[in-house]
Amino acid sequence: MTTLTGPQWIDHFLTTDPPRAKSLVMTIFGDAIVPHGARLWLGSLIELAAPLGTADRLVRTSVFRLVQEGWLVASREGRRSSYALEPQARPRFERANRRIYAPPGLDWDGGWTLLLAPNGSIDATLRAAVRKELAWEGFAMLAPGLLAHPAADAGSVAEVLGRVDGAGKIFVCRASELPGVGARPLGELVDEGWDLSEVTAQYRRFIGQFAPLLAWLRDGPALSPQDAFVLRTLLVHAYRRVQLHDPMLPLALLPAPWPGSEAYALAQALYRLLAAPAQAHVLAVLRREDEAAPPADAAYDARFGGLR
């Protein structure tokens, strides 16, 4: 892998680890389209996805399913279709963006967020929905009816409970160690609730895949804007795929050295090198069908600690 040029690396990656079409469309939308108003014409999306090996038919099928699942909303103007981010899906996109582009290692005050639903207090359907949705937020089930996380975002918990119709039905509280009683340290709950072996292996695999690109991008010839966009999209897609399985625990509770920190530093360095030419490609594609497509917003420039 170390001898491959950028275009060769793209071909190798797409041959050996091709992304699934619907997931790739989500990555393109979140990384490239949301900063430009979160809306684009179908033809622009097809053009963006084509060099990533995703055919016209697969793009159409993917956006149809994303509309059905409540992620996107479709509009028609004559024979053309456009797709925009469903307003109710925006909080989930924003949470995903915070996870991807913000550095790991949350400051930790020693407290834990606990959700308690004693037996019989909620029905089985709601119990399963809460557990599933909060698992994506990194919560672990420490006992029946008890979910916990040491660095949970209160806004995310509120959004999840509201979305699954669980608001006002589940006990939510903060917990900390009680001094002077000889208690076992709360930090040891990590070993009880989370198996980090798989996410550790996935971070190391990500580093092995993408580290060879860094030296090439720094020392090799300039990439075309399209190739820069493809590389940036594959980078975010692969990094997001690992992050979906990372419970985002505070660094103070993780084994050292934590490979997630190295993976973030690598993603940050690559993204900064690819950002300008990739954005030039995105804007050129968008403006072929919509001359008024806006430039990237300020939130885009703040990604990975600042792109400028």
Salt bridges, closest charged atoms under 4 A:
ASP17 OD2 - ARG205 NH2 3.54
ASP17 OD2 - ARG241 NH2 2.93
ASP31 OD2 - ARG232 NE 3.14
ASP31 OD1 - ARG303 NH1 3.02
GLU47 OE2 - ARG288 NH2 2.50
ASP56 OD1 - ARG60 NE 2.48
GLU69 OE2 - LYS22 NZ 2.67
ASP109 OD2 - ARG174 NH2 2.99
GLU133 OE1 - ARG163 NH1 3.00
GLU137 OE2 - ARG95 NE 2.85
GLU159 OE1 - ARG95 NH1 2.64
GLU159 OE2 - ARG163 NE 2.88
ASP165 OD2 - LYS169 NZ 3.36
GLU188 OE1 - ARG184 NE 2.50
GLU192 OE2 - ARG184 NH2 3.13
GLU289 OE1 - ARG80 NH1 2.97
ASP301 OD1 - ARG308 NE 3.39
